[in-house]
Amino acid sequence: AAWADDEEKVEDLAMPSADEEKALDDAAMAERLKRKAELQKKMSRPMNYKDSMDAEKSRQKDMKKSKAEMRAALCEELGRGC
């Protein structure tokens, strides 16, 4: 009787049926479509000048390298082992 309890605890390792796979695929596709719709809605609204300028400043700030990064890049470009 003890082994019957163990069998109930074992996970079903069989391949998912076609219906289960289709349900998982549909759920994933629905999530992707929802995310895409959110992004399109966000991008569809026109940006005013202030928002555009703030976004560009933040993009420029993210691209700016620290002094150490600039030094390492220069050393690499010049072929030195600084």
Order of alpha helices (4+ residues) and beta strands (2+ residues): alpha-alpha-alpha-alpha
